[in-house]
Amino acid sequence: MTALLLIDIQTGLQEIEFYGTERNNPEAESNAQNILDAFRRKNWPIFHVQHCSINPDSPLHPSKKGHALHPLVTPMEGEPIIQKNVNSAFIGTELESLLKAQNILDLVIVGLTTEHCVSTSVRMAANLGFNVTLIADATAAFDKIGADGKRYSAETIHQTNLAVLKDEFAEVVSTATLLEKLPD
């Protein structure tokens, strides 16, 4: 059985000035919504992950309005919300046990951000024995300053992370490819 895992698609991740100066892939949330709609039509398992930052200045802190899940992917009744305060969706949560209790072996992962919680959760899922499909255009990254002081663009960060995850931890495909491959 295949489940959809939506990681940290929260309104606070629209606050670019907190995270960097640019973000790539402005269509990430709408692509995630298209995949979510397809899973709902098939009545397949869906899990929402919500980051609960312990940093009181973070837009994702539970006291901030940015903590809310993005309106494009609002959970429906019965869709579990897994709350976490570290990068991995599996550490300190019941996600692994919920998936295993439903005999879920395959995960489709979308969310934010590619370089943080998505990458960490993809690696952890693969290490726990799940087969992971990561949707490249339903994730996004922010620019970063490297140890060398050089600024790396959001697109470079995004593509580099996808390249590192590809084949070793996940199959990496586009939204269109995934939707074409889903059985009727």
C-alpha positions, 0 to 999 in steps of 0.5 A: 500500500502507498501513502502520501506524506505531506511535510511541513506545508505551512503558511510560515514557509511563505515568509522568505525573509526569515529563511533566506532571500529567495525560494525556488519552485513557487508551484510546490504547494499547488503540485502537492495539492494535485497529488493530495487530490489524487490520493483522496480520490483513490481513498489512499492513506494520507499523513500531514506533518506539521513542524512545531518549532521550539524557536519562539522567533520562528514563523513555525512556532505554535504561537505564530500564525505561520504554524498553520498548514497551508490552505491548499493542503488543509487536512480532511477529517480522518487524515492524521496530523503528525506534529514534530519539532525536529527535522525528521518526521519519524523522530519523537512521533508515532509516524513509523508505527502508524505506517507499519500498523497499516502495512504501508511500505511505499511512501510518496513524499512532498513538502518543505523544505527540500534541504531540511525536513524533506531530505531528513525524512526521506533518508530516515524513511529509506533507512527504516525500510520504506520505498520512497518516491520524492516529488521534485516539483512538489518540494522547494528550497531556500538559498543558503550561505555556504561555509565559504561565505558564498551564496548558493541559489535556492534552485542550486540547493534544491537540485543538489539535494534531489541529486543526493537523494536520487537512487540512494534514498528515493526515486525522484519524479515530477508531479506529472510523472507520478500522476501518470503512474498511479493506477486507476 
